[in-house]
């Protein structure tokens, strides 16, 4: 009978090597644990595990070990060096009688070595992006080139039929023994050329409405489509159509052609890209390409290519959006802006000839401003306005005819404006801009600053479905706000371990997931952002506790409202009503036809603020206590019966034009009210009945007169609406002079 002896306490461990590298490719264990080998710089140490006796081997001064692998038969050890050479060590357990042979094809440092399970073949890979299979006994070697990225790891299957290669761009490929790719496991593609530039994603991150995927830089010269819903990469689109060439020296890598700008139109039919190459010696190369989605191929096909669209670096590439508020039949349009001081508007035109029907993109107009370098550019929600940054100025243009409209410049700040974003929906009249130290929100109606905040914004993006704007600071803090309100809806400190590079909102259908939570601002779209560590992050709810801070912990923006007569009047009015009853605290909303038309139309076609001020204030006025009590008594009399409604003692005129939509005009005095009430009680006096009949006629006459006046005002307002931008303050004053006098006399009564 066999007796099993139980060991007491934890198993004992023995230290084999000290000062080992954390790279697993620099150590290996022989078959059946017969030996253990480790390489470190110029030294290779082999230990015979039963005897635990170290044996050291060294190489030349100019060489260093980079990886090691042991043959499964235990007769050979393969080591890779930084000069691309492979040394095969035989009789390695003896320092004096060790024999080595050299295999050399790689020109750069080796990163991985792997033997097949039977030990007949040796696989090697490095920075050349080539998988090499060696047969040491016959000097035979085979190649699998153009893998797309340097190899990090190689593993052979137990049956020697499959090889798994792990690439430096976050890709695992399953390759057969004949070098046929059988399967690819690919997540978010990682850029292996981080050392060349401070931004591994020069094109940023954008949203493709057709595939509902995030689009960002992928392999060199590619853009990748990544689905956040399925958490996988859909495909890579080759933009530059160039193979990646490994450098001769890792210390001086070659400059590759990169995609620096990418943008989609509103429905995902068109894609525009800009590729750029500059090694600092030769003439830079730049191409603007327009791609059209082909439904048969289910991919984007090149439509137009423009060589050197600008003479310097391009900072912005944006399509004009098409929304429900846009003009029907709006022309397809895109804009590019560059440091050469110009922005160009590109339009889609017909290029049909006798051989085929086609459309192409061409430059329609060029704009510049005071010979300043052009920065970012942005379109308004309806596509009727274009904002282009020039130094510390924000210029607003009409893209249809490229006419200059206005320049927004904060005289208190002389810093260069870096970002610009138009507001959406309820904030469509706002414009958000950032400088090195300040975030500013402008009003397009008054062309003045609504509010500003002292903060360093490095990334700014907006939600296409709502009026939400997200801003990331240099300290990696996140602020979510509406442009019309300086108080943030959400804030979070240090949302990332590294600097935020780009962000975008992705629409989704998980509205119920965020309702009644601190992340309710994500009910329509989710926020995703990239950092310098090439991580794609999102803001989500934790299961146990809320991710957002409490309201009192939210860092508020600094509110700097410009002083005006309107703001002083509103602040004085709100302070005066504060100690009164809750009835006075209810915020009054403007209604009526005039106010609805004012808020539904674009802000830049509205009449001047001085013209709209008086009707707007009158619509917000609260009735006095006497008039409110009188209105309540009158409403009680209206509810007596249907007969009383036919001859009620007063008539209320509602001005749908908006001039006095919330005010009531009494056309019959109090004495008339008493007489008519007496007539309703069937008084036997004939004089009272006659007097009541006279007052009823008077009431009807006044009613017709007031209705005629209101109708005339509405017709005049419709006439003003037809003028749009052509109407002046003098024209409005002349049209409404008599109406204002009528309104003043009626209010006094």
C-alpha positions, 0 to 999 in steps of 0.5 A, a space after each residue: 500500500 502506498 502512503 501519502 505524506 502530507 507536507 506541513 506549511 506552505 511549499 518552499 520556493 528557491 530563488 534561481 536568478 536575481 536582477 531578472 528582467 520583467 520581459 518573459 521572453 528573456 527567460 525559459 525552462 528546459 524540457 522536463 525542468 532539466 535546466 533554466 536559462 536567463 539572459 541579461 544584457 551581454 550575459 546568459 546564465 544557465 542553471 542545471 536545476 538538479 545541481 543548481 550550478 550556474 553556467 555563464 556565457 558572454 557575447 561581444 561588447 557591441 551586442 546584447 541579448 534580447 530574447 531566448 528560447 529552448 529546443 524541446 529536445 533539450 539539445 540547443 538554446 537559441 538567443 536573439 540579439 539587438 543586431 538581428 543575429 540568432 545564436 544557437 548554443 550547443 553543449 551550453 552546460 559547459 563554459 569551455 566546450 560550448 559551441 554556437 552557430 549564427 543565423 542572420 536575416 533580421 536587420 533590427 533587434 529580435 523581439 521573440 523566438 519560439 521552437 515548434 513542438 518537435 524542435 525541427 523549426 525555429 520561429 523568429 520575429 521583430 521590428 521588421 513586421 515579418 515572421 521567419 521560419 528557420 530550419 537550422 539543419 538545412 539552412 532553409 527559411 521561409 517568410 510571412 511579410 507585411 504583418 502591419 506591426 512589430 511582433 511581440 510574442 509567438 506561440 506554436 500549437 501542440 500539433 504544430 499546425 497553427 502559429 499564434 502571433 501577437 502584434 504590437 498594435 493589439 492584434 492576435 493572428 492565427 497562422 497555419 504552418 503554410 503562413 495562411 491567416 486563419 483567424 484574427 482577434 483584434 480589438 482597438 488598434 494601438 499605434 506602435 509609433 507613439 515616440 514619433 508624436 505626442 498624439 497617437 491619434 492625430 485625427 481624433 475620434 469621430 462618429 460614423 452615423 451609418 455604422 454607428 461606430 467610433 472612427 479613429 486612427 488605426 494602423 499607419 495610414 489607416 482609420 479604424 471603425 470600432 463598435 462600442 456597442 459590440 466592443 469590437 473593431 469592424 474594419 480598417 480603411 486604408 487611406 494612404 495605400 502605402 505599406 509600412 516600411 521598418 526603419 534602418 535604426 530604431 533610434 531614427 524611425 522613418 516618418 510615415 504618412 498619417 491621417 490627420 483629419 477625418 470627418 463624416 457628413 450627417 447621414 454617413 454617405 461621405 467621408 473626408 480625410 486629410 493625409 500628411 507626410 513631412 520628414 523635415 528634409 523633403 517637401 511635405 506631402 498633403 492630400 485631401 480625399 473625399 470618399 463615398 460609401 458604396 452599398 454594393 461593396 459595403 465600404 468607402 470608395 475614393 471619389 476625389 483626391 486633391 493634392 496640397 489643398 493648403 500650404 501649411 498644416 490643416 487644423 480643421 475639416 468639417 462637413 456642413 450638417 443637415 438637420 430638421 431646421 436646415 433649408 430644404 435642398 441645402 448643398 453639400 459642403 465642407 470646409 478646411 482651415 489651415 495655418 496658411 491663413 486661409 479657409 476653403 469651402 468645398 462643394 459637391 458639383 455635377 461631373 457627368 459627361 457622355 461616358 458616365 454620370 458622376 459627382 465630384 468635390 471642388 473648391 468653391 471659395 476661399 476666405 481669410 481675415 487680416 492675414 492671420 493663421 486660421 484655426 478651428 472651424 465649425 458650422 451651426 446646427 442648421 448649417 446657415 453660419 460658419 465660425 472660423 478662428 483667427 488668432 484671438 478673434 472668432 469670425 462668423 461667415 455666411 457659407 452660401 456666399 462666403 460673406 463676412 458677418 461679424 467678428 467676436 473678440 473679447 477685449 479683456 483677453 488676447 489669448 489665441 482661441 483654440 476651440 469653437 462649438 455652436 450650441 444645439 436646440 435650446 442653445 442654438 443662439 450660443 457659441 462656446 469658445 476656449 482659450 489657453 485659460 478661459 472658457 467663454 460663451 457668446 450670444 449670437 443675438 447680442 454678439 456679447 459674452 453671456 458668461 465665462 470661466 477661468 479654466 484650461 480646456 484641452 478638449 471640447 465636444 457637443 452632443 448632436 442630439 441635445 444641447 449638452 457640451 462636455 469639456 475636459 481640463 488640463 488636470 483631467 477633470 470633466 465638466 458637462 454643461 448647457 451653454 445657456 447655464 454656467 452651472 455644470 450638470 455633471 463634473 468629475 475629477 481626474 477621469 483619466 490617468 493621462 491627458 485627454 486627446 479627443 472625445 465624442 458623443 455616441 447616440 444610443 437607445 438605452 434611455 431608461 438606463 440613465 433616467 433619474 440618475 446623475 448621468 441623465 444627461 447621457 439619456 440620448 448619447 454616451 460620452 467616449 474619450 481617448 487619452 494619451 495612453 491610448 485608452 478608450 474611456 466612458 462615463 457610466 454608473 457603478 453598481 454600488 455607488 454613484 460615480 458623480 459628486 453631490 451637488 454641493 461638491 460640484 465645482 461651479 463655473 465663474 459667472 460673468 454676466 454683462 451688465 445691461 438694462 435688461 439684466 439689472 431690471 430682471 435681477 431687481 424684479 426677482 429680488 423684489 418678489 422673493 419675500 412674497 407668496 409662492 404665487 409670485 415665485 412661479 417663473 412666467 413663460 412667454 407664450 403667444 404667436 409672436 414669442 413662439 415665432 421668435 424662438 423657432 426662427 434662427 437668431 441671426 434673422 431676428 430684429 434688433 434687441 431694442 425692438 423686441 425688448 418691450 414686447 418681451 418684458 410685457 409678456 413676463 409682467 405679473 398682474 397687480 393684486 387688485 387686477 388679480 383679485 378682479 380677474 378672480 371675481 370675474 372668472 367666478 362670474 363666468 362660471 355661473 351658467 351658459 346664459 351668463 356666458 352669452 352676456 357676461 359683463 366684461 370681455 377679455 381680449 387676448 393678444 396672440 401677437 405676443 405684445 401683451 399675451 398675458 394681459 387682460 383689457 376690461 372694456 366695461 366699467 364696474 358700474 356697467 357690471 352691476 347694472 347687467 347683473 341686476 338685469 339678469 335677476 329680472 328687475 321689474 324696472 324698465 329703465 334698468 332693462 333699457 340701460 342693460 340693453 344699451 350696455 350690451 350693445 356697447 360691450 359688443 361694439 367695444 369687442 368688435 373694435 378690440 378684435 379688429 385692432 388685434 387682427 391689424 397688429 397680427 397682420 403687421 407682424 406677419 408683414 414684419 416677418 416677411 422682411 426678416 433682415 431687411 427691416 430696420 428699427 425705424 420701420 418697426 417703430 413706424 409700424 407699431 406707433 399707433 398700436 403702442 399708443 392703443 396699448 398704453 391707453 388700454 392698460 391705464 383703463 
